[in-house]
């Protein structure tokens, strides 16, 4: 059966493919993949066999003599790089620890390619841990296509990290990173990184996946189900007659256009709830009913659509027609059109994890920056969006991004901070990675509103999404969008806050009573320069504002709403560590002077930001 949604989606995919192919003319290009996979699952042995046909389009200007596939499940074996890394890092992920080293032969994961052909001819390949290295006898020329066909076998590991079987909440299968996946090749070359448990980077393409499994199992995840009249299990439309084929097995057929991954969860106990939003998006929830789940998952049905609406309005329209929230995994993890999350949570926790993984659909799914190199642009911006979304749908008040700022301050003072340019796999500690990617990345975006103005930043975020969706933007692409939107130079902001670990610390050094007026001396103590908002409050209740943009900004932000009228807008050269100004009001009339009363500037030592006369 061909779904009525398939034809228009194929047209959309073709349009996007042709559009992205055109980018190769400018030095940026997007490779393209078209997967057809047929998988047979043995639920008794927890193993599966599969056949994969991959149409690979080389949109690069380069001739490719090799290709690489990810074989993620091979990480779940004693002695793997993930195992060794977890046992030797100073602060191992508690979910992993030394568990991989203790797996038995029927608990390990594996993914092995049994045969591989290129355009019908057998080719040589070598399995090297979690990477399949393939040497091509016939190179793939620029702007050409080739067809790879393979047979593969896999064993689902005991649930340890993200993927796996028989997790702590009783979910049978969390099937992520389960198939041989072509590594990405971009203007920086191949990204065939061994899997040690951190981030991912994939190629957008079209997935046509058939999964044959015991008929009692319910599947939820990526893609649009093509044969609901054979499946049922809550997928059928009103009035549709379900006629399942005879036998003990059932084949589920999904298609997913313009995605860079494919995940599915499966369990015979899943309850499947479906909500059709007014904008045509269908929201699916899959969970195991019970005392710890049924009530909160029923409540979750209210919040997932609200979150999709909020994020679409503020960060760019969600481009797919479905999203699946699937109980499974080991916490929360984002995938194309879907997420795996553990389900035995309080409502606030369940909604919070759902919102975070849903927000990844924008930064991991659609923009899909290489999160191994720019984890802060994925995890950080997702955390930033999550805080705003949670605040909106729960109608909360207070410091929206306070947690992110506190996390960053803790990192900056810990002595363990590494630059945000550090590759995700190579941080010295999990602590430094987490606080950098999630907390400092979120602060980058929140603080950007302090630098260029919040309304300008918000317009920039929408422009960034609409300009760079399905194009793998990097940090320079983001900065250029924000520069165009604001009219302010921002290279310095990235160079200090991303490329270095230099911190912000401004203070009021002196306030002097003069014959006429008052002299105020400000000092930059930290090594990172910033534009400065200063609010002077007088004893009569009136206020005035001093604003010092950096000279290297070559512009000014608009005066923020609710702030007093500006008195001085002299720029501050970054080479100068002090700035002295004189105001006309008498010393005795001053109640307080405060640097950045909004507290959006990530000043690591706020105690010296406020002056009050004795």
Secondary structure, DSSP 8 states (H G I E B T S, - for coil): ---HHHHHHHHHHHHHHHHHHHGGGGT----EEEEEEEEEEETTTTEEEEEEEEEEEE-SSS-EEEEEEE-GGGGSSTTSHHHHHHHHSTT--TTTTTTGGG--TTTS-EEEEEEEEETTEE-EEEEETTEEEEEEEEEE-TTEEEEEEEEEEEE--BSSSSSEES-TT--SEEESS-S-EE-EEETTEEE----SSS------EEEEEEEEEETT-EEEESSEES-HHHH-TT-S-TT------SSSEEEEEEEEEEES---EEEETTEEEEEEE-TTS-EEEEEEE-STTTHHHHHHHHHHHHHHHHHHHHHH----SSEEEEEE-TTSEEEETTEEEE---S-HHHHHHHHHHHHHHIIIIIIS---TTT-HIIIIIHHHHHHHHHHHHHTT--S-TTHHHHHHHHHHHTTT----TTS-GGG-S-HHHHHIIIIIIHHHHHHHHHHHH-HHHHHHHHHHHHHHHTTS---HHHHHHHHHHHHS---HHHHHHHTT----B-EEEEEEEE-SSSEEEEEEE-SSS---EEEEEEETTS-EEEEEE-BGGG-S-----TT---EEE---B-TT-SEEEEEESS-GGGEEEEEE-TT--S-BS-GGGGEE---
